[in-house]
Amino acid sequence: MSSTDFAWLVDHGPEIFEKYAGKWIAVADGKVIGVGETATEAAERAREAAPGKRFILEAIDRVADVVYAGF
């Protein structure tokens, strides 16, 4: 997994959630290159969009996680 792509997912969490909640996404070079209802579907679309490119897969939950801090 690319640490850059993971950092991109963290930095863009709210917009990713808004657009892709309930889906799987494939990310490479800081952009979504595949989307699907399943991990397999997202990976297939990523391979079509960017043959030979390495990517990470992420499930975007329908309910956003909330992190509380400052207790």
N, C-alpha and C positions, 0 to 999 in steps of 0.2 A: 504494500500500500504506500502511496506517496504521501509523505507528511504535508506537503504543500496542498494536495487535494483535501486532506482531512482538515487542515486549517481553514481552507476555503469553505468547507461545509459548516464549520463552527461559526465563522465570520458572517455567513449568509443564511444562517438558520431560519430567521423569521420569514424572509422572502421565499426560501425553499419550501418551508412548511405551507405558506399561503398558496403556492402554485402547485405543489406536488403531494399534498396530504393524502394518504391512503395508497400511494404508489411506491414503486421501486424506481430508483434512479441510478444511472451509471455516470460517474464523474471522471474526467481526465483534463488535465491542464486548466483547472479552475472553471470548467463549464460542464453543464449537463449534456451528455452525448447520447443518452438512451433513457427512455421512460417506459415503464410497463406495469401491468397489474401484478406480475410476478418477477422474481429475480431473473429467471430464465428469459423472459420477454425483454426486460431492460437490457440484459447482456447481449441478446441477439440484435437488438436495435443499435447498441453501441458498436458492435462488430461491423454492422452494415455501414454506419456513419463514419467509422474510423478504423478500417481494417488494420490489424496488427498492433493497434494502440493498446497499451495497458491502462486499465481503469479500475476504479473501486465501485462497489455496489453498496447502496444504502437504502434501507426501508424507511419511509417517512410515515410515521404514525399519524393516525387521524386526530389524535388528541395530543396537543403540545405538552412537552415536559416543562415543568416550572421549577426553577432553581431558586431557593430562598437563601439569602446570606445575611450576615450581620446580626446573628443572634447573640 
